[in-house]
Amino acid sequence: MANDFLGQILGSVLGNAQSGQQNPMGGGLGGGLGDLLGGMLGGNRGSAESTASSGGGLGGGSSGLGNKGSALMLLLLPLAMQWVQRNGGIGAVLERFQNKGYSQQAASWVSTGPNEALAPQAVNDVIGMDELSRLSQQLGVSQEEVSSGMAQILPEMVNQLTPQGGVPDDGDDLLNQGMSMLEQFMNAGKPR
């Protein structure tokens, strides 16, 4: 179950972090992240919405959440990145999945082949109900929606950070830079 919308966002954010682009508003942030997010948040029926709804999962398709799912995914993304940072980085999070019995799925996200899907129950097992409850309250959505969103975000995040089939030495640095850029982009539209 591919989520092209999520892959485009993460690929754009992390790709720009890797290339050293620091201004998320300049240069189109990855050749279109600004357009992608702007179209989705602005309510246009442009590429962002159609990409999101064709992707499955929270972006549309099987969940039936439509635009709400796309917005939730966008709001959940920085929280997922922060969770990875707080829990020791990509390597440590992969180890958590392995220790909880999800080695095969975690290995698929790192490999250059297709990603194995992650069930929301696996997110419950690895992240824990207390953390999911906190995220649920922070976002004002159900724990099930948070689990489902994290089940899509985490595999794609690992996939984007491991393009060569292994965890790079600078993977956590890229995650930190991508997180900073995403926060700048999201804060740029807020009134001061």
C-alpha positions, -999 to +999 in steps of 0.1 A: +000+000+000+019+030-013+012+065-001+025+087-029+014+119-011+034+110+020+064+098-001+064+131-020+064+152+012+091+132+029+112+129-002+110+166-008+118+176+028+145+150+034+160+155-001+163+193+005+179+186+039+204+164+022+212+190-005+216+216+021+187+238+010+178+259+041+150+282+030+118+262+028+100+290+010+126+296-016+132+274-046+099+256-043+111+233-015+119+201-035+104+212-068+069+213-055+064+206-018+051+242-015+026+236-043+017+201-030+010+214+006-004+247-006-029+229-029-039+206-001-043+232+026-058+258+002-086+234-007-077+234-044-086+203-063-051+203-077-024+177-077-020+176-039-056+165-033-057+141-061-024+126-052-035+123-016-068+107-024-052+082-048-027+070-022-049+049+000-048+049+038-054+082+055-050+102+024-083+088+010-092+055-005-098+029+022-101+052+052-127+075+038-111+104+056-105+124+024-091+159+031-093+154+068-069+125+064-045+145+043-045+173+068-040+148+097-011+132+079+005+166+075+000+175+112+012+141+123+043+141+102+064+165+124+052+147+155+063+114+141+097+129+132+100+143+168+091+109+182+119+093+162+143+120+175+132+115+211+136+078+209+172+077+198+170+082+160+163+059+131+186+031+142+171+029+177+135+031+163+143+002+139+156-018+168+124-011+188+104-025+159+127-055+157+125-062+195+087-061+193+086-088+165+084-066+135+119-074+121+106-083+086+087-051+082+116-030+094+140-047+071+118-041+041+117-003+048+155-001+049+159-023+018+157-010-017+127-033-024+090-026-017+080-016+019+059-040+039+028-024+054+026-018+091-006-025+109-019+001+134-016-026+161+022-027+155+023+010+162+004+005+194+029-022+204+060-001+196+049+034+204+027+026+233-008+036+243+003+065+266+022+082+238-006+076+213-031+090+238-009+121+242-007+126+204-044+119+200-052+147+225-027+171+210-043+166+175-079+163+186-084+130+168-089+094+179-061+071+189-070+049+160-064+077+135-031+084+151-021+048+149-032+045+114-013+076+104+019+066+122+016+032+105+019+050+071+044+076+081+071+055+099+078+030+071+079+058+045+102+079+067+126+051+071+124+043+034+132+079+025+162+080+050+177+048+037+177+051-001+208+029-005+194+000+015+212+008+048+209+033+076+234+061+066+257+076+092+240+110+087+204+097+087+196+113+120+212+146+109+190+145+078+160+138+099+168+168+122+174+191+092+142+179+075+122+184+107+136+220+110+127+228+074+092+213+077+086+234+109+098+265+091+075+258+062+045+252+084+052+282+105+057+305+075+020+308+069+010+315+105+000+350+114+024+367+138 
